[in-house]
């Protein structure tokens, strides 16, 4: 499902040239958020398993959009109703604006905001590489799931990754067994559709796809 028309090396080089300040954030984390990189576990699974089920006009919201590479991928694959929000913790919103404008004329598709400020309903809500650091620090995962259900259209999808376990657990990070997460989702009106698990370097991370009943 990777769009070969997107030159991800060019995107990465552009980020490094135009925004070298990203190098100090998590050892260049945002430089690695490309669809072709091994670390983009969540984005690849979402692309392969969810997008073919959606109409190109589907309304998609990416929460915690970072520098905008997932949004770029969505739009270049024809999903013109996709937009993203971020809390701008690392000042990535203006970077995402620039990246989307540079590679697709889409700067207006990203803006500031957080999970709890969502308005409207969507066909797909994605949250990659950040939800486990928001919950339980901000609110319990059960509240997160109920909040997502509230903002999904009937039959809409929620897709996110969450830690199952980690050799050296970090204070404040959320961990949840797969069965427990699925049970909590069902209680919130979300039906488990697919689960993918990655075990790497002492970390076990699950990627979930739930569908609103």
C-alpha positions as CSV (number, residue, x, y, z in Angstrom):
1,X,0.0,0.0,0.0
2,X,3.0,2.3,0.2
3,X,2.7,5.0,-2.4
4,X,5.8,4.8,-4.6
5,X,5.2,8.3,-5.9
6,X,6.2,9.7,-2.6
7,X,10.0,9.9,-2.4
8,X,10.4,9.4,1.4
9,X,14.2,9.9,1.2
10,X,13.5,13.3,-0.3
11,X,11.0,14.0,2.5
12,X,13.5,13.0,5.1
13,X,16.2,15.1,3.6
14,X,13.9,18.1,3.4
15,X,13.1,17.8,7.1
16,X,16.8,17.5,8.0
17,X,17.7,20.5,5.8
18,X,14.8,22.8,6.7
19,X,14.3,21.7,10.3
20,X,17.6,20.5,11.8
21,X,16.1,21.2,15.3
22,X,14.3,17.9,15.1
23,X,17.6,16.1,15.5
24,X,17.5,16.8,19.2
25,X,14.0,15.4,19.7
26,X,14.2,11.7,20.8
27,X,17.4,11.1,18.7
28,X,15.8,12.2,15.5
29,X,12.5,10.4,16.0
30,X,10.5,12.5,13.5
31,X,13.1,11.9,10.8
32,X,12.2,8.2,11.0
33,X,8.4,8.6,10.7
34,X,8.4,7.5,7.1
35,X,6.1,4.8,5.6
36,X,9.0,2.8,4.4
37,X,10.9,2.7,7.8
38,X,10.7,-0.4,10.1
39,X,9.7,1.9,13.0
40,X,6.4,3.0,11.4
41,X,4.6,-0.1,12.6
42,X,1.3,1.6,13.3
43,X,1.1,3.6,10.1
44,X,1.9,0.6,7.9
45,X,-0.7,-1.6,9.6
46,X,-3.4,1.2,9.3
47,X,-2.6,1.7,5.6
48,X,-2.8,-2.0,4.7
49,X,-5.8,-3.0,6.7
50,X,-8.1,0.0,7.2
51,X,-7.8,2.3,4.2
52,X,-9.2,-0.1,1.5
53,X,-12.4,-0.2,3.5
54,X,-12.9,3.5,3.3
55,X,-14.3,5.7,0.6
56,X,-11.8,8.3,-0.7
57,X,-14.1,11.0,0.7
58,X,-14.0,9.6,4.2
59,X,-13.5,12.0,7.0
60,X,-10.2,11.1,8.8
61,X,-8.6,12.7,11.9
62,X,-5.1,12.0,12.9
63,X,-4.5,13.0,16.6
64,X,-0.8,13.7,17.4
65,X,0.1,14.1,13.8
66,X,3.7,15.1,14.4
67,X,5.4,16.5,11.3
68,X,2.6,15.3,9.0
69,X,4.0,12.3,7.1
70,X,0.9,10.2,7.7
71,X,-1.3,13.0,6.4
72,X,0.9,13.4,3.4
73,X,0.5,9.6,2.7
74,X,-3.3,9.8,3.1
75,X,-3.8,12.7,0.7
76,X,-1.4,11.3,-1.9
77,X,-3.4,8.1,-1.8
78,X,-6.6,10.0,-2.5
79,X,-8.1,10.5,1.0
80,X,-8.8,14.2,0.7
81,X,-10.9,14.4,3.8
82,X,-8.0,13.7,6.2
83,X,-6.7,16.3,8.6
84,X,-4.5,16.3,11.7
85,X,-4.1,18.0,15.0
86,X,-1.3,18.1,17.6
87,X,-0.6,19.8,20.9
88,X,2.6,21.3,19.4
89,X,4.7,19.9,22.3
90,X,7.7,19.9,20.0
91,X,6.6,22.8,17.8
92,X,5.7,20.3,15.0
93,X,2.5,21.9,13.9
94,X,4.2,24.6,11.8
95,X,6.7,22.0,10.5
96,X,3.8,19.8,9.5
97,X,2.1,22.8,7.8
98,X,5.3,23.4,5.8
99,X,5.9,19.8,4.9
100,X,2.3,19.3,3.7
101,X,2.5,22.5,1.7
102,X,5.9,21.6,0.2
103,X,4.9,18.1,-0.9
104,X,1.2,18.5,-1.6
105,X,-0.1,22.0,-1.2
106,X,-2.0,20.8,1.9
107,X,-0.8,23.1,4.7
108,X,-4.3,23.9,5.9
109,X,-5.0,20.3,6.7
110,X,-3.1,20.4,10.1
111,X,-3.6,22.6,13.1
112,X,-3.3,22.8,16.9
113,X,-5.5,20.7,19.2
114,X,-5.6,17.7,21.5
115,X,-7.6,14.5,21.9
116,X,-10.1,16.2,24.2
117,X,-10.9,19.1,21.9
118,X,-12.2,16.9,19.1
119,X,-15.4,18.1,17.5
120,X,-17.7,16.3,15.0
121,X,-17.7,12.7,13.9
122,X,-15.2,10.8,11.7
123,X,-15.0,7.7,9.6
124,X,-11.5,7.0,11.0
125,X,-9.5,8.4,14.0
126,X,-5.9,7.4,14.2
127,X,-3.5,8.0,17.2
128,X,0.0,6.8,16.6
129,X,2.9,6.7,19.1
130,X,1.4,9.0,21.8
131,X,-1.8,7.5,23.3
132,X,0.1,5.3,25.8
133,X,1.8,8.5,27.1
134,X,-1.5,10.3,27.4
135,X,-3.4,7.6,29.2
136,X,-3.4,6.9,32.1
137,X,-1.5,10.1,32.8
138,X,-4.4,12.3,31.7
139,X,-7.4,10.0,31.9
140,X,-8.1,6.2,32.2
141,X,-8.1,4.3,28.9
142,X,-11.8,3.5,29.4
143,X,-12.6,7.2,29.2
144,X,-10.4,7.5,26.1
145,X,-12.3,4.7,24.4
146,X,-15.7,6.2,25.2
147,X,-14.5,9.6,23.9
148,X,-13.3,8.0,20.7
149,X,-16.7,6.3,20.3
150,X,-18.5,9.6,20.8
151,X,-16.6,11.1,17.8
152,X,-16.9,8.2,15.4
153,X,-19.7,7.8,12.9
154,X,-21.6,4.5,13.1
155,X,-19.3,1.9,11.6
156,X,-16.3,4.3,11.9
157,X,-12.9,3.0,12.9
158,X,-10.4,3.9,15.7
159,X,-6.8,2.8,15.2
160,X,-4.1,3.3,17.8
161,X,-1.1,1.6,19.3
162,X,-0.6,0.9,23.0
163,X,2.1,-0.8,25.1
164,X,1.3,-4.3,26.3
165,X,4.5,-4.7,28.4
166,X,8.1,-3.4,28.5
167,X,11.2,-4.8,30.2
168,X,11.9,-1.4,31.9
169,X,8.5,0.2,32.4
170,X,8.4,4.0,32.4
171,X,6.5,5.9,35.1
172,X,3.3,7.4,33.7
173,X,3.3,5.2,30.6
174,X,0.1,3.2,30.0
175,X,0.3,-0.6,29.7
176,X,-2.6,-2.9,28.9
177,X,-3.0,-6.6,28.1
178,X,-4.6,-7.2,24.7
179,X,-7.7,-9.0,26.2
180,X,-8.2,-6.3,28.7
181,X,-8.0,-3.5,26.1
182,X,-10.5,-5.4,23.9
183,X,-12.9,-5.8,26.9
184,X,-12.7,-2.1,27.7
185,X,-13.4,-1.3,24.0
186,X,-16.5,-3.5,23.9
187,X,-17.8,-1.8,27.1
188,X,-17.4,1.5,25.3
189,X,-19.3,0.5,22.2
190,X,-16.3,-0.4,20.1
191,X,-16.0,-3.8,18.5
192,X,-12.4,-5.2,18.1
193,X,-11.7,-5.8,14.4
194,X,-7.9,-6.5,14.3
195,X,-4.9,-6.6,16.6
196,X,-1.3,-6.7,15.6
197,X,1.5,-7.2,18.1
198,X,5.2,-6.2,17.7
199,X,7.8,-7.5,20.1
200,X,11.1,-5.7,19.8
201,X,13.9,-4.8,22.1
202,X,12.1,-5.8,25.3
203,X,9.0,-3.9,24.3
204,X,5.6,-5.5,23.4
205,X,3.3,-3.0,21.6
206,X,-0.1,-3.8,20.2
207,X,-1.8,-2.0,17.3
208,X,-5.6,-2.0,17.6
209,X,-8.4,-1.5,15.1
210,X,-11.9,-1.0,16.7
211,X,-15.1,-0.2,14.9
212,X,-18.0,1.8,16.3
213,X,-21.1,-0.3,16.8
